[in-house]
Amino acid sequence: MRRRNLGRLVGADLDWFVIPVRKITTWGLLVALVAAGSILGYRAYVHGKPTAEDRARAEIETASALLAKATKAAGTARPGSNISRARGLLEDARGALSEKRFEEAFRLAVESQSYSRRVLGGWGADENGDASFIFVEGEVALQRAGRSNFETARQRQPLFDGDFIRTGRTGSAEIMFSDGTLFTIRPGSLFEVRRPSAADASGSEVKMVSGAVNVYTSGSPSTIATDDATAAVEKDSRVSVDVAAGEKTEVTTFRGKATVSTGLNTVVLEDRQRVVAAARTGVLSPRVVLPEAPRPLGPDDNRTFDKTSQGTVELKWSRVPEAARYRIQISRSRLFVPDANEVDLDNRTGLSAEVKVSREGSYFWRIAAINRSGLSSDWSPVRRFRMVAETLASLSGDTIPPDLSVLPPQQMGNLFLIFGKTERGAIVTVNADPADVAADGSFKKTVTIERDGYAMLVIKAVDASGNETIRRMRVFVETL
């Protein structure tokens, strides 16, 4: 037992070791070497760690290499394109580096890389552009900005500021801007794609050199310029602009509102109003009011007829009080290009007409009202019917679902352009809304997704016997 006496320690717990002096010296040297190595290693780590400047320079070098590859892959960079954005961000990054704003230079270089990678990872084109062809029929040519030659236009082809579109006598095209505005360019027209000149401007802008165009705005306005006048079309409107170069510009508002200005005069057009701007004087004519458009009543849309026993089709439409006569058009073309029109009669005075159809296939028809002054209404909505060679009884025994192929959706913000093909005469819907189906079975549809995140597109084709094929496609929307 241990005892403690005041001021003295008895039996303390101490262990004694005998260590030779030589070992103490050796251990001391080892400790010193370890300490020195740690200091040198720390200094090497500190000096070898990339600085903010090093990181910025490395990302700028990577961005420069990616931009060179993207430019080679896509060709000419147009204002607002992914390549143009990548180049602008890279220049900003270099500027920030020279001013020693290293973190900003790093961020800008990384952002530049992302735009270049979009080009390299895409389908071979730069991007969707300011607009895109969604339907091309007949003679349609495209001249890229800064070039002198025209090339054949293609469906889904992107369009940019300064591009020209030319339609021949039998050509027509539909293009859609990223804001959802749809332009139908009629035969014999020359049309220029433009980007709004003001930085804070919204909506689309085009220049009509000659010919005619219909514009359908949705949630954004649109501006159509000609040599004679400018038409500022408000959202949710349908307007026609017809240009006779060197003579006049005719602007018609079928729905909504448009402000027409020549610099000398300004007038506001509302539903079913028209004004004409004179080319040489800049004077606007008085507004005139157009008759209402008739409504197709029969047959039902997409009705199938048996050519062997039903060689005629009866068309019916609603009465327009101010109409003196009606004009009927039947065509194999959804855009009613002249060479595809089977029937064009403007002398119908009743509310129905029987037409004889001798060839099988799909047909489109529409009707307009003409008043006693010779002013025509807008065309009615287009309806379709199909004439088949076999009897309807034989069709009822068909149990094979129609073929249905769908291309990857073309995205423009929260807009998706859907293209595909099914069998002739089949009806196609996308999320239960009808798509436009051509005579050969090719179809298109524009879908707007109103919320961010994933959404499902359901594409359904139904043939004349009621057989159906369904395709589902998942898309993602992220608005800025």
Stockholm file with secondary structure:
# STOCKHOLM 1.0

chainA/1-480         MRRRNLGRLVGADLDWFVIPVRKITTWGLLVALVAAGSILGYRAYVHGKPTAEDRARAEIETASALLAKATKAAGTARPGSNISRARGLLEDARGALSEKRFEEAFRLAVESQSYSRRVLGGWGADENGDASFIFVEGEVALQRAGRSNFETARQRQPLFDGDFIRTGRTGSAEIMFSDGTLFTIRPGSLFEVRRPSAADASGSEVKMVSGAVNVYTSGSPSTIATDDATAAVEKDSRVSVDVAAGEKTEVTTFRGKATVSTGLNTVVLEDRQRVVAAARTGVLSPRVVLPEAPRPLGPDDNRTFDKTSQGTVELKWSRVPEAARYRIQISRSRLFVPDANEVDLDNRTGLSAEVKVSREGSYFWRIAAINRSGLSSDWSPVRRFRMVAETLASLSGDTIPPDLSVLPPQQMGNLFLIFGKTERGAIVTVNADPADVAADGSFKKTVTIERDGYAMLVIKAVDASGNETIRRMRVFVETL
#=GR chainA/1-480 SS CCCEETTEECSCCCCCCCCCHHHHHHHHHHHHHHHHHHHHHHHHHHHHSCCHHHHHHHHHHHHHHHHHHHHHHHCSCCTTSHHHHHHHHHHHHHHHHHTTCHHHHHHHHHHHHHHHHHHHTSSSSSCSBSEEEEEEESSEEEECTTCCCCEECCTTCEECTTCEEEECTTCEEEEEETTSCEEEECSSCEEEEECCSSTTCCSEEEEEEEEEEEEECSSSCEEEECSSCEEEECSSCEEEEEEETTTEEEEEEEESCEEEECSSCEEEECTTEEEEEETTTCCBCCCEECCCCCCEEESCTTEEEETTTCCEEEEEECCCTTCSEEEEEEESSTTCCGGGEEEEEEEECSSEEEEECCSCEEEEEEEEEECTTSCBCCCCCCEEEEEESSCHHHHTTCCCCCCEEECCCEEETTEEEEEEEECTTCEEEETTEECEECTTSEEEEEEECCSSEEEEEEEEEECTTSCEEEEEEEEEECCC
#=GC SS_cons         CCCEETTEECSCCCCCCCCCHHHHHHHHHHHHHHHHHHHHHHHHHHHHSCCHHHHHHHHHHHHHHHHHHHHHHHCSCCTTSHHHHHHHHHHHHHHHHHTTCHHHHHHHHHHHHHHHHHHHTSSSSSCSBSEEEEEEESSEEEECTTCCCCEECCTTCEECTTCEEEECTTCEEEEEETTSCEEEECSSCEEEEECCSSTTCCSEEEEEEEEEEEEECSSSCEEEECSSCEEEECSSCEEEEEEETTTEEEEEEEESCEEEECSSCEEEECTTEEEEEETTTCCBCCCEECCCCCCEEESCTTEEEETTTCCEEEEEECCCTTCSEEEEEEESSTTCCGGGEEEEEEEECSSEEEEECCSCEEEEEEEEEECTTSCBCCCCCCEEEEEESSCHHHHTTCCCCCCEEECCCEEETTEEEEEEEECTTCEEEETTEECEECTTSEEEEEEECCSSEEEEEEEEEECTTSCEEEEEEEEEECCC
//
